[in-house]
Amino acid sequence: MTEQQTEKSARAAGRPREFDMDAALDAALIVFSERGYQATSISDLTAATGLTAGSIYKAFGDKRGLFLRAFDRYWSVRNGLIQQRLAPLATGREKLRAILAHYAESSHGAIGRRGCLVVGGANDLSLLDAEAAAHVSKAFSANHLRLKEQIVAGQRDGSIRADLEANAAARSLLCLSMGMRVVGKTGQTTESDMQDVADMAMKLLD
């Protein structure tokens, strides 16, 4: 069945999608990032997305369903951006610095004040059900693994000292990068401040 036929079939079944799904998810994730899951209401989401409450319930089931979809999109998009940034770099050390630069750039100004959906989800972890909590935990684990992989790669290519305990170092960088996003929420940082933090973090590898 072609995409066009699928769309016609869905409309015939009474389940139309008369809105841009990605745009709606992007608008929702901003609200969830700024306010947190628990403090976000359906009225907040209708105002941000331009959808009616009925459309939200029809498309996503409830606030939880919308959060899960928005979270998955947030993770997918940001992960893709980081991967693109790392692709042309040669050494593990260069890639680690690029990852930290990514967090530095996201931890100041309007984007910094908006906050991170992963960090915000962790703050609300005790309020989430098991499935939603698993999404957040999986994102943290993936971030930790990415940092560890680059440390190990740097040890192999000689850009990071071989005696460094990779798992502990990766955990330290994870805590620091997530902390950067928390500090960015205050609106009291500049990109230069955060890049200085990233530079200091790299000294852990020396």
MODELLER restraints for C-alpha pairs under 7 A, 6 or more apart:
rsr = mdl.restraints
at = mdl.atoms
rsr.add(forms.Gaussian(group=physical.xy_distance, feature=features.Distance(at['CA:10:A'], at['CA:16:A']), mean=6.05, stdev=0.5))
rsr.add(forms.Gaussian(group=physical.xy_distance, feature=features.Distance(at['CA:24:A'], at['CA:49:A']), mean=5.09, stdev=0.5))
rsr.add(forms.Gaussian(group=physical.xy_distance, feature=features.Distance(at['CA:25:A'], at['CA:70:A']), mean=4.97, stdev=0.5))
rsr.add(forms.Gaussian(group=physical.xy_distance, feature=features.Distance(at['CA:26:A'], at['CA:70:A']), mean=6.84, stdev=0.5))
rsr.add(forms.Gaussian(group=physical.xy_distance, feature=features.Distance(at['CA:27:A'], at['CA:48:A']), mean=5.70, stdev=0.5))
rsr.add(forms.Gaussian(group=physical.xy_distance, feature=features.Distance(at['CA:27:A'], at['CA:49:A']), mean=5.45, stdev=0.5))
rsr.add(forms.Gaussian(group=physical.xy_distance, feature=features.Distance(at['CA:28:A'], at['CA:45:A']), mean=5.96, stdev=0.5))
rsr.add(forms.Gaussian(group=physical.xy_distance, feature=features.Distance(at['CA:28:A'], at['CA:48:A']), mean=6.51, stdev=0.5))
rsr.add(forms.Gaussian(group=physical.xy_distance, feature=features.Distance(at['CA:28:A'], at['CA:49:A']), mean=6.37, stdev=0.5))
rsr.add(forms.Gaussian(group=physical.xy_distance, feature=features.Distance(at['CA:28:A'], at['CA:70:A']), mean=6.55, stdev=0.5))
rsr.add(forms.Gaussian(group=physical.xy_distance, feature=features.Distance(at['CA:29:A'], at['CA:70:A']), mean=5.32, stdev=0.5))
rsr.add(forms.Gaussian(group=physical.xy_distance, feature=features.Distance(at['CA:29:A'], at['CA:71:A']), mean=6.86, stdev=0.5))
rsr.add(forms.Gaussian(group=physical.xy_distance, feature=features.Distance(at['CA:30:A'], at['CA:114:A']), mean=6.98, stdev=0.5))
rsr.add(forms.Gaussian(group=physical.xy_distance, feature=features.Distance(at['CA:31:A'], at['CA:40:A']), mean=6.99, stdev=0.5))
rsr.add(forms.Gaussian(group=physical.xy_distance, feature=features.Distance(at['CA:32:A'], at['CA:40:A']), mean=6.29, stdev=0.5))
rsr.add(forms.Gaussian(group=physical.xy_distance, feature=features.Distance(at['CA:32:A'], at['CA:117:A']), mean=6.74, stdev=0.5))
rsr.add(forms.Gaussian(group=physical.xy_distance, feature=features.Distance(at['CA:33:A'], at['CA:114:A']), mean=6.06, stdev=0.5))
rsr.add(forms.Gaussian(group=physical.xy_distance, feature=features.Distance(at['CA:33:A'], at['CA:115:A']), mean=5.36, stdev=0.5))
rsr.add(forms.Gaussian(group=physical.xy_distance, feature=features.Distance(at['CA:33:A'], at['CA:116:A']), mean=5.57, stdev=0.5))
rsr.add(forms.Gaussian(group=physical.xy_distance, feature=features.Distance(at['CA:33:A'], at['CA:117:A']), mean=4.65, stdev=0.5))
rsr.add(forms.Gaussian(group=physical.xy_distance, feature=features.Distance(at['CA:33:A'], at['CA:120:A']), mean=6.10, stdev=0.5))
rsr.add(forms.Gaussian(group=physical.xy_distance, feature=features.Distance(at['CA:34:A'], at['CA:114:A']), mean=4.85, stdev=0.5))
rsr.add(forms.Gaussian(group=physical.xy_distance, feature=features.Distance(at['CA:34:A'], at['CA:115:A']), mean=5.88, stdev=0.5))
rsr.add(forms.Gaussian(group=physical.xy_distance, feature=features.Distance(at['CA:36:A'], at['CA:120:A']), mean=5.67, stdev=0.5))
rsr.add(forms.Gaussian(group=physical.xy_distance, feature=features.Distance(at['CA:37:A'], at['CA:121:A']), mean=6.97, stdev=0.5))
rsr.add(forms.Gaussian(group=physical.xy_distance, feature=features.Distance(at['CA:37:A'], at['CA:124:A']), mean=6.58, stdev=0.5))
rsr.add(forms.Gaussian(group=physical.xy_distance, feature=features.Distance(at['CA:38:A'], at['CA:124:A']), mean=6.97, stdev=0.5))
rsr.add(forms.Gaussian(group=physical.xy_distance, feature=features.Distance(at['CA:42:A'], at['CA:53:A']), mean=6.74, stdev=0.5))
rsr.add(forms.Gaussian(group=physical.xy_distance, feature=features.Distance(at['CA:42:A'], at['CA:63:A']), mean=6.69, stdev=0.5))
rsr.add(forms.Gaussian(group=physical.xy_distance, feature=features.Distance(at['CA:46:A'], at['CA:52:A']), mean=5.66, stdev=0.5))
rsr.add(forms.Gaussian(group=physical.xy_distance, feature=features.Distance(at['CA:46:A'], at['CA:53:A']), mean=6.16, stdev=0.5))
rsr.add(forms.Gaussian(group=physical.xy_distance, feature=features.Distance(at['CA:56:A'], at['CA:62:A']), mean=6.90, stdev=0.5))
rsr.add(forms.Gaussian(group=physical.xy_distance, feature=features.Distance(at['CA:60:A'], at['CA:66:A']), mean=5.25, stdev=0.5))
rsr.add(forms.Gaussian(group=physical.xy_distance, feature=features.Distance(at['CA:68:A'], at['CA:132:A']), mean=6.45, stdev=0.5))
rsr.add(forms.Gaussian(group=physical.xy_distance, feature=features.Distance(at['CA:71:A'], at['CA:117:A']), mean=6.89, stdev=0.5))
rsr.add(forms.Gaussian(group=physical.xy_distance, feature=features.Distance(at['CA:82:A'], at['CA:99:A']), mean=6.81, stdev=0.5))
rsr.add(forms.Gaussian(group=physical.xy_distance, feature=features.Distance(at['CA:86:A'], at['CA:95:A']), mean=5.58, stdev=0.5))
rsr.add(forms.Gaussian(group=physical.xy_distance, feature=features.Distance(at['CA:86:A'], at['CA:98:A']), mean=6.86, stdev=0.5))
rsr.add(forms.Gaussian(group=physical.xy_distance, feature=features.Distance(at['CA:89:A'], at['CA:95:A']), mean=6.22, stdev=0.5))
rsr.add(forms.Gaussian(group=physical.xy_distance, feature=features.Distance(at['CA:91:A'], at['CA:154:A']), mean=5.93, stdev=0.5))
rsr.add(forms.Gaussian(group=physical.xy_distance, feature=features.Distance(at['CA:91:A'], at['CA:157:A']), mean=6.59, stdev=0.5))
rsr.add(forms.Gaussian(group=physical.xy_distance, feature=features.Distance(at['CA:91:A'], at['CA:159:A']), mean=6.66, stdev=0.5))
rsr.add(forms.Gaussian(group=physical.xy_distance, feature=features.Distance(at['CA:92:A'], at['CA:150:A']), mean=4.61, stdev=0.5))
rsr.add(forms.Gaussian(group=physical.xy_distance, feature=features.Distance(at['CA:92:A'], at['CA:151:A']), mean=5.95, stdev=0.5))
rsr.add(forms.Gaussian(group=physical.xy_distance, feature=features.Distance(at['CA:92:A'], at['CA:153:A']), mean=4.99, stdev=0.5))
rsr.add(forms.Gaussian(group=physical.xy_distance, feature=features.Distance(at['CA:92:A'], at['CA:154:A']), mean=3.86, stdev=0.5))
rsr.add(forms.Gaussian(group=physical.xy_distance, feature=features.Distance(at['CA:92:A'], at['CA:159:A']), mean=6.77, stdev=0.5))
rsr.add(forms.Gaussian(group=physical.xy_distance, feature=features.Distance(at['CA:93:A'], at['CA:154:A']), mean=5.46, stdev=0.5))
rsr.add(forms.Gaussian(group=physical.xy_distance, feature=features.Distance(at['CA:93:A'], at['CA:159:A']), mean=5.73, stdev=0.5))
rsr.add(forms.Gaussian(group=physical.xy_distance, feature=features.Distance(at['CA:93:A'], at['CA:160:A']), mean=6.39, stdev=0.5))
rsr.add(forms.Gaussian(group=physical.xy_distance, feature=features.Distance(at['CA:95:A'], at['CA:150:A']), mean=6.63, stdev=0.5))
rsr.add(forms.Gaussian(group=physical.xy_distance, feature=features.Distance(at['CA:96:A'], at['CA:147:A']), mean=6.71, stdev=0.5))
rsr.add(forms.Gaussian(group=physical.xy_distance, feature=features.Distance(at['CA:96:A'], at['CA:150:A']), mean=6.19, stdev=0.5))
rsr.add(forms.Gaussian(group=physical.xy_distance, feature=features.Distance(at['CA:100:A'], at['CA:177:A']), mean=6.67, stdev=0.5))
rsr.add(forms.Gaussian(group=physical.xy_distance, feature=features.Distance(at['CA:100:A'], at['CA:198:A']), mean=5.57, stdev=0.5))
rsr.add(forms.Gaussian(group=physical.xy_distance, feature=features.Distance(at['CA:101:A'], at['CA:195:A']), mean=6.39, stdev=0.5))
rsr.add(forms.Gaussian(group=physical.xy_distance, feature=features.Distance(at['CA:101:A'], at['CA:198:A']), mean=6.59, stdev=0.5))
rsr.add(forms.Gaussian(group=physical.xy_distance, feature=features.Distance(at['CA:103:A'], at['CA:177:A']), mean=6.19, stdev=0.5))
rsr.add(forms.Gaussian(group=physical.xy_distance, feature=features.Distance(at['CA:103:A'], at['CA:180:A']), mean=6.98, stdev=0.5))
rsr.add(forms.Gaussian(group=physical.xy_distance, feature=features.Distance(at['CA:104:A'], at['CA:180:A']), mean=6.97, stdev=0.5))
rsr.add(forms.Gaussian(group=physical.xy_distance, feature=features.Distance(at['CA:104:A'], at['CA:191:A']), mean=6.27, stdev=0.5))
rsr.add(forms.Gaussian(group=physical.xy_distance, feature=features.Distance(at['CA:104:A'], at['CA:194:A']), mean=4.77, stdev=0.5))
rsr.add(forms.Gaussian(group=physical.xy_distance, feature=features.Distance(at['CA:104:A'], at['CA:195:A']), mean=5.55, stdev=0.5))
rsr.add(forms.Gaussian(group=physical.xy_distance, feature=features.Distance(at['CA:104:A'], at['CA:198:A']), mean=6.93, stdev=0.5))
rsr.add(forms.Gaussian(group=physical.xy_distance, feature=features.Distance(at['CA:105:A'], at['CA:191:A']), mean=5.94, stdev=0.5))
rsr.add(forms.Gaussian(group=physical.xy_distance, feature=features.Distance(at['CA:106:A'], at['CA:112:A']), mean=5.41, stdev=0.5))
rsr.add(forms.Gaussian(group=physical.xy_distance, feature=features.Distance(at['CA:107:A'], at['CA:180:A']), mean=5.92, stdev=0.5))
rsr.add(forms.Gaussian(group=physical.xy_distance, feature=features.Distance(at['CA:107:A'], at['CA:181:A']), mean=5.00, stdev=0.5))
rsr.add(forms.Gaussian(group=physical.xy_distance, feature=features.Distance(at['CA:107:A'], at['CA:184:A']), mean=4.19, stdev=0.5))
rsr.add(forms.Gaussian(group=physical.xy_distance, feature=features.Distance(at['CA:107:A'], at['CA:194:A']), mean=6.96, stdev=0.5))
rsr.add(forms.Gaussian(group=physical.xy_distance, feature=features.Distance(at['CA:108:A'], at['CA:184:A']), mean=4.97, stdev=0.5))
rsr.add(forms.Gaussian(group=physical.xy_distance, feature=features.Distance(at['CA:108:A'], at['CA:187:A']), mean=6.31, stdev=0.5))
rsr.add(forms.Gaussian(group=physical.xy_distance, feature=features.Distance(at['CA:108:A'], at['CA:189:A']), mean=5.39, stdev=0.5))
rsr.add(forms.Gaussian(group=physical.xy_distance, feature=features.Distance(at['CA:108:A'], at['CA:190:A']), mean=5.38, stdev=0.5))
rsr.add(forms.Gaussian(group=physical.xy_distance, feature=features.Distance(at['CA:108:A'], at['CA:191:A']), mean=5.84, stdev=0.5))
rsr.add(forms.Gaussian(group=physical.xy_distance, feature=features.Distance(at['CA:109:A'], at['CA:187:A']), mean=6.10, stdev=0.5))
rsr.add(forms.Gaussian(group=physical.xy_distance, feature=features.Distance(at['CA:109:A'], at['CA:190:A']), mean=6.96, stdev=0.5))
rsr.add(forms.Gaussian(group=physical.xy_distance, feature=features.Distance(at['CA:112:A'], at['CA:181:A']), mean=6.54, stdev=0.5))
rsr.add(forms.Gaussian(group=physical.xy_distance, feature=features.Distance(at['CA:112:A'], at['CA:184:A']), mean=4.41, stdev=0.5))
rsr.add(forms.Gaussian(group=physical.xy_distance, feature=features.Distance(at['CA:112:A'], at['CA:185:A']), mean=5.34, stdev=0.5))
rsr.add(forms.Gaussian(group=physical.xy_distance, feature=features.Distance(at['CA:112:A'], at['CA:187:A']), mean=6.75, stdev=0.5))
rsr.add(forms.Gaussian(group=physical.xy_distance, feature=features.Distance(at['CA:113:A'], at['CA:184:A']), mean=5.77, stdev=0.5))
rsr.add(forms.Gaussian(group=physical.xy_distance, feature=features.Distance(at['CA:113:A'], at['CA:185:A']), mean=3.98, stdev=0.5))
rsr.add(forms.Gaussian(group=physical.xy_distance, feature=features.Distance(at['CA:113:A'], at['CA:186:A']), mean=6.25, stdev=0.5))
rsr.add(forms.Gaussian(group=physical.xy_distance, feature=features.Distance(at['CA:113:A'], at['CA:187:A']), mean=5.46, stdev=0.5))
rsr.add(forms.Gaussian(group=physical.xy_distance, feature=features.Distance(at['CA:114:A'], at['CA:185:A']), mean=6.49, stdev=0.5))
rsr.add(forms.Gaussian(group=physical.xy_distance, feature=features.Distance(at['CA:115:A'], at['CA:181:A']), mean=6.30, stdev=0.5))
rsr.add(forms.Gaussian(group=physical.xy_distance, feature=features.Distance(at['CA:115:A'], at['CA:185:A']), mean=5.63, stdev=0.5))
rsr.add(forms.Gaussian(group=physical.xy_distance, feature=features.Distance(at['CA:116:A'], at['CA:181:A']), mean=6.40, stdev=0.5))
rsr.add(forms.Gaussian(group=physical.xy_distance, feature=features.Distance(at['CA:118:A'], at['CA:136:A']), mean=6.00, stdev=0.5))
rsr.add(forms.Gaussian(group=physical.xy_distance, feature=features.Distance(at['CA:118:A'], at['CA:139:A']), mean=6.96, stdev=0.5))
rsr.add(forms.Gaussian(group=physical.xy_distance, feature=features.Distance(at['CA:119:A'], at['CA:178:A']), mean=6.72, stdev=0.5))
rsr.add(forms.Gaussian(group=physical.xy_distance, feature=features.Distance(at['CA:121:A'], at['CA:136:A']), mean=6.08, stdev=0.5))
rsr.add(forms.Gaussian(group=physical.xy_distance, feature=features.Distance(at['CA:122:A'], at['CA:136:A']), mean=6.40, stdev=0.5))
rsr.add(forms.Gaussian(group=physical.xy_distance, feature=features.Distance(at['CA:125:A'], at['CA:133:A']), mean=5.68, stdev=0.5))
rsr.add(forms.Gaussian(group=physical.xy_distance, feature=features.Distance(at['CA:144:A'], at['CA:170:A']), mean=6.02, stdev=0.5))
rsr.add(forms.Gaussian(group=physical.xy_distance, feature=features.Distance(at['CA:144:A'], at['CA:171:A']), mean=6.22, stdev=0.5))
rsr.add(forms.Gaussian(group=physical.xy_distance, feature=features.Distance(at['CA:144:A'], at['CA:174:A']), mean=5.91, stdev=0.5))
rsr.add(forms.Gaussian(group=physical.xy_distance, feature=features.Distance(at['CA:147:A'], at['CA:170:A']), mean=5.28, stdev=0.5))
rsr.add(forms.Gaussian(group=physical.xy_distance, feature=features.Distance(at['CA:148:A'], at['CA:166:A']), mean=5.85, stdev=0.5))
rsr.add(forms.Gaussian(group=physical.xy_distance, feature=features.Distance(at['CA:148:A'], at['CA:167:A']), mean=5.98, stdev=0.5))
rsr.add(forms.Gaussian(group=physical.xy_distance, feature=features.Distance(at['CA:148:A'], at['CA:170:A']), mean=4.94, stdev=0.5))
rsr.add(forms.Gaussian(group=physical.xy_distance, feature=features.Distance(at['CA:151:A'], at['CA:160:A']), mean=6.89, stdev=0.5))
rsr.add(forms.Gaussian(group=physical.xy_distance, feature=features.Distance(at['CA:151:A'], at['CA:166:A']), mean=6.04, stdev=0.5))
rsr.add(forms.Gaussian(group=physical.xy_distance, feature=features.Distance(at['CA:152:A'], at['CA:166:A']), mean=6.45, stdev=0.5))
rsr.add(forms.Gaussian(group=physical.xy_distance, feature=features.Distance(at['CA:154:A'], at['CA:160:A']), mean=4.87, stdev=0.5))
rsr.add(forms.Gaussian(group=physical.xy_distance, feature=features.Distance(at['CA:155:A'], at['CA:161:A']), mean=5.79, stdev=0.5))
rsr.add(forms.Gaussian(group=physical.xy_distance, feature=features.Distance(at['CA:155:A'], at['CA:162:A']), mean=5.06, stdev=0.5))
rsr.add(forms.Gaussian(group=physical.xy_distance, feature=features.Distance(at['CA:160:A'], at['CA:205:A']), mean=6.08, stdev=0.5))
rsr.add(forms.Gaussian(group=physical.xy_distance, feature=features.Distance(at['CA:160:A'], at['CA:206:A']), mean=6.98, stdev=0.5))
rsr.add(forms.Gaussian(group=physical.xy_distance, feature=features.Distance(at['CA:161:A'], at['CA:205:A']), mean=6.87, stdev=0.5))
rsr.add(forms.Gaussian(group=physical.xy_distance, feature=features.Distance(at['CA:161:A'], at['CA:206:A']), mean=6.70, stdev=0.5))
